[in-house]
Amino acid sequence: MRISKVFLYDEPSVPEIEIDNLAKFIIEKTGFEVQVRKSFFDFFNAGQEVAHKLASVRIFNPYIPFEKHEPTSEEVSFEEEPFANRSILNNIILYDGFELQNIVRNIITDSELASDMFHLVFTARLTCTYDCDDYRYHGRAVICSNPSIISTTGIIEAPAKPREYYLASYENITRGLNLDSIKNQFRGRFLEFHDKNLGRVVRGYALQAIFYYLTSKPFCESKDCMLYNARWQEELLHSQIEISNLCENHQKILYEFRQKSE
């Protein structure tokens, strides 16, 4: 597969993405042409029809495979509201990631669906996929293919926090205490909403999406690589903040693609 141009779609409710800095990073790292656009549904002038489709792919029972939902008017309005107010960050709702991806793909104009045009969409919606190994949905930070979707909420919620955090939280809950002191105790060991590190973390997920499209293999087994598929927040912070680079093997693969495209 070949990429000649990358379209980046912003998520205004999460300015910490720093979309322009991400664009510069992708250009420097890959050599691809990059165009930054406003939020996906804003750019394509989404309205009530799209809001209805979004509401229909919500997940209400995480223990059963996807079933299309017939949304209420209130649910449609809830989805439509961010189209008018781009700064709104709604409550966490689960969406089937592949169904959401289909909605996005069907909105993109035919002229921009050429195989060498890669679309990367940021959203605050929590994308999930159903896992047939344990028969339940799991939050995902990235849904790969073209278009690819990066969920900022998924980045926060999908990789697990430290085990000690959950033990301390359970103890506080059983004692009727709030979790603020626990968050302060473990702060820095996981990402939070509007975290200052988010702009650097999204770089790794963007590269994962790009590598998936180029090679169908988006991940690396080494924790010292930006393509490492982190299951824990501390692994994520290590690979994206402390290391913040590709391993030698993936750097070589990317170099070879750059050579071919020049």
C-alpha positions as CSV (number, residue, x, y, z in Angstrom):
1,M,0.0,0.0,0.0
2,R,1.1,3.6,-0.7
3,I,0.2,6.9,0.9
4,S,0.7,10.2,-0.9
5,K,-1.4,12.4,1.4
6,V,-2.7,12.3,5.0
7,F,-5.8,14.1,6.0
8,L,-6.0,14.9,9.8
9,Y,-9.3,15.8,11.3
10,D,-9.2,17.7,14.6
11,E,-11.3,17.2,17.8
12,P,-11.9,20.8,19.1
13,S,-13.1,19.6,22.5
14,V,-9.5,18.2,23.1
15,P,-7.1,21.0,22.2
16,E,-4.3,19.0,23.8
17,I,-4.1,16.9,20.6
18,E,-2.1,19.9,19.2
19,I,-3.1,18.9,15.7
20,D,-0.7,21.3,13.9
21,N,2.3,19.9,15.9
22,L,1.1,16.3,15.0
23,A,1.0,17.3,11.3
24,K,4.6,18.5,11.5
25,F,5.6,15.3,13.3
26,I,4.0,13.1,10.6
27,I,5.7,15.1,7.8
28,E,9.1,14.9,9.4
29,K,8.7,11.2,10.2
30,T,7.2,9.9,7.0
31,G,7.7,12.5,4.3
32,F,4.0,12.3,3.5
33,E,2.0,15.4,2.5
34,V,-0.4,16.3,5.4
35,Q,-3.5,18.4,5.4
36,V,-5.1,19.5,8.7
37,R,-8.9,19.9,8.7
38,K,-11.4,20.9,11.3
39,S,-13.5,18.2,13.0
40,F,-14.7,15.5,10.7
41,F,-18.4,16.0,11.1
42,D,-18.0,19.7,10.9
43,F,-15.9,19.5,7.7
44,F,-18.5,17.4,6.0
45,N,-21.4,19.5,7.3
46,A,-23.0,16.6,9.2
47,G,-26.7,17.1,10.3
48,Q,-29.6,15.2,11.8
49,E,-29.2,12.2,9.4
50,V,-25.6,11.6,10.5
51,A,-26.6,12.2,14.2
52,H,-29.2,9.5,13.8
53,K,-26.6,7.0,12.4
54,L,-24.2,7.8,15.3
55,A,-26.9,7.2,17.9
56,S,-27.8,3.9,16.2
57,V,-24.3,2.4,16.8
58,R,-24.2,3.0,20.5
59,I,-23.5,0.0,22.8
60,F,-26.0,-0.5,25.6
61,N,-25.0,-4.1,26.6
62,P,-21.2,-4.7,26.5
63,Y,-21.7,-8.4,26.8
64,I,-23.5,-9.1,23.5
65,P,-22.2,-8.5,19.9
66,F,-23.3,-5.4,18.1
67,E,-27.1,-4.9,17.6
68,K,-28.2,-1.7,15.7
69,H,-30.2,0.5,18.0
70,E,-33.2,2.6,17.0
71,P,-32.4,5.9,18.7
72,T,-34.8,8.2,20.4
73,S,-35.2,11.8,19.4
74,E,-33.3,12.8,22.6
75,E,-30.4,10.5,21.7
76,V,-30.3,12.0,18.2
77,S,-30.3,15.5,19.6
78,F,-27.5,14.5,22.0
79,E,-25.4,13.5,19.0
80,E,-26.3,16.5,17.0
81,E,-25.4,19.0,19.7
82,P,-21.6,18.9,19.2
83,F,-22.1,19.7,15.5
84,A,-23.2,23.1,16.6
85,N,-20.9,23.6,19.6
86,R,-17.6,22.1,18.7
87,S,-16.1,22.6,22.2
88,I,-18.6,20.2,23.8
89,L,-17.1,17.0,25.4
90,N,-20.1,14.8,26.1
91,N,-20.4,12.1,28.8
92,I,-18.7,8.8,28.0
93,I,-20.9,6.7,25.8
94,L,-19.8,3.5,24.1
95,Y,-19.8,3.1,20.3
96,D,-19.1,0.1,18.1
97,G,-15.8,1.2,16.5
98,F,-16.2,-0.6,13.3
99,E,-19.7,0.7,12.8
100,L,-18.6,4.2,13.5
101,Q,-15.8,3.7,11.0
102,N,-18.3,2.7,8.4
103,I,-20.3,5.9,9.0
104,V,-17.2,8.0,8.6
105,R,-16.1,6.1,5.4
106,N,-19.5,6.6,3.8
107,I,-19.4,10.3,4.4
108,I,-16.0,10.9,2.7
109,T,-16.4,12.0,-0.9
110,D,-15.5,9.4,-3.6
111,S,-12.8,11.6,-5.0
112,E,-10.9,11.4,-1.7
113,L,-11.3,7.7,-1.2
114,A,-8.4,6.8,-3.5
115,S,-6.2,4.2,-1.9
116,D,-3.2,6.6,-1.6
117,M,-5.3,9.1,0.4
118,F,-5.2,8.3,4.1
119,H,-7.8,9.8,6.5
120,L,-7.1,10.0,10.3
121,V,-10.1,11.1,12.3
122,F,-9.9,12.2,16.0
123,T,-13.0,11.9,18.1
124,A,-13.9,12.2,21.8
125,R,-16.4,9.3,21.4
126,L,-15.3,6.1,23.1
127,T,-14.7,3.5,20.3
128,C,-15.1,-0.2,21.3
129,T,-14.8,-3.5,19.7
130,Y,-16.3,-6.8,20.7
131,D,-13.8,-9.5,21.8
132,C,-14.9,-13.1,21.1
133,D,-12.3,-14.4,23.5
134,D,-14.1,-13.0,26.6
135,Y,-17.4,-12.2,25.0
136,R,-17.5,-8.5,25.8
137,Y,-16.8,-5.1,24.4
138,H,-13.5,-3.3,25.2
139,G,-12.6,0.3,24.8
140,R,-10.1,1.0,22.0
141,A,-7.8,4.0,21.5
142,V,-7.4,3.4,17.7
143,I,-9.6,1.7,15.0
144,C,-7.2,1.0,12.1
145,S,-7.9,0.9,8.3
146,N,-8.7,3.8,6.1
147,P,-10.2,5.9,7.5
148,S,-8.6,5.3,10.9
149,I,-10.2,6.7,14.1
150,I,-8.3,7.7,17.2
151,S,-10.5,8.0,20.3
152,T,-9.1,10.5,22.8
153,T,-11.4,9.0,25.4
154,G,-10.1,5.6,24.4
155,I,-6.5,6.7,25.1
156,I,-7.6,7.6,28.6
157,E,-9.9,4.7,29.3
158,A,-8.6,1.7,27.4
159,P,-5.1,1.1,28.7
160,A,-5.4,0.1,32.4
161,K,-4.2,2.2,35.3
162,P,-1.7,0.7,37.8
163,R,-3.1,-2.4,39.7
164,E,-2.5,-0.5,43.0
165,Y,-4.8,2.2,41.8
166,Y,-7.7,-0.2,41.5
167,L,-7.0,-1.8,44.8
168,A,-6.9,1.6,46.6
169,S,-10.0,2.8,44.7
170,Y,-11.9,-0.3,45.8
171,E,-10.9,0.2,49.4
172,N,-12.0,3.9,49.3
173,I,-15.3,3.0,47.8
174,T,-16.0,0.3,50.5
175,R,-15.2,2.9,53.1
176,G,-17.5,5.5,51.5
177,L,-14.7,7.8,50.5
178,N,-14.2,9.7,47.2
179,L,-11.5,8.9,44.8
180,D,-9.8,12.4,44.6
181,S,-7.1,11.4,47.1
182,I,-6.4,8.2,45.1
183,K,-6.0,10.2,41.9
184,N,-3.6,12.5,43.5
185,Q,-1.6,9.6,45.0
186,F,-1.1,8.0,41.5
187,R,-1.0,11.2,39.4
188,G,1.7,11.0,36.7
189,R,1.3,7.2,36.3
190,F,-1.6,7.5,34.0
191,L,-3.2,9.9,31.5
192,E,-6.2,12.1,32.5
193,F,-8.6,14.1,30.5
194,H,-7.0,17.2,29.1
195,D,-3.6,15.8,30.0
196,K,-0.6,17.9,28.9
197,N,1.1,14.7,27.6
198,L,-1.7,13.9,25.2
199,G,-0.1,15.7,22.3
200,R,2.9,13.5,22.4
201,V,0.9,10.3,23.0
202,V,-1.3,10.7,19.9
203,R,1.8,10.6,17.8
204,G,2.3,6.9,18.5
205,Y,-1.3,6.1,17.8
206,A,-1.1,8.0,14.5
207,L,2.0,6.0,13.5
208,Q,0.2,2.8,14.5
209,A,-2.7,3.7,12.1
210,I,-0.3,4.6,9.3
211,F,1.8,1.4,9.8
212,Y,-1.4,-0.7,9.7
213,Y,-2.4,0.8,6.4
214,L,1.1,0.4,4.9
215,T,1.9,-3.1,6.2
216,S,-1.2,-4.5,8.0
217,K,1.1,-4.8,11.1
218,P,0.6,-1.8,13.3
219,F,2.3,-3.0,16.5
220,C,5.7,-3.8,17.8
221,E,6.6,-6.3,20.5
222,S,9.2,-3.9,22.1
223,K,8.1,-1.6,24.8
224,D,10.9,0.7,23.6
225,C,9.0,1.5,20.4
226,M,6.2,4.0,19.7
227,L,4.3,1.1,18.0
228,Y,4.1,-0.9,21.2
229,N,0.4,-1.9,21.9
230,A,0.3,-0.8,25.5
231,R,-2.2,-2.6,27.7
232,W,-1.3,-0.5,30.8
233,Q,-1.1,3.3,31.1
234,E,2.5,3.1,32.5
235,E,3.6,1.2,29.4
236,L,1.9,3.8,27.2
237,L,3.7,6.6,29.0
238,H,7.0,4.7,28.7
239,S,6.8,4.1,25.0
240,Q,5.4,7.4,24.0
241,I,6.9,9.9,26.5
242,E,10.1,8.3,27.7
243,I,11.1,6.6,24.5
244,S,9.1,8.7,21.9
245,N,10.7,7.0,18.9
246,L,10.5,4.0,16.7
247,C,12.7,0.9,17.2
248,E,15.5,0.3,14.8
249,N,13.5,-2.3,12.8
250,H,10.4,-0.1,12.3
251,Q,12.5,2.9,11.6
252,K,14.1,0.9,8.8
253,I,10.7,-0.2,7.4
254,L,9.5,3.4,7.4
255,Y,12.7,4.5,5.7
256,E,12.1,2.0,2.9
257,F,8.6,3.3,2.4
258,R,9.9,6.8,2.2
259,Q,12.4,5.7,-0.5
260,K,9.7,4.1,-2.6
261,S,7.4,7.1,-2.5
262,E,10.1,9.6,-3.5
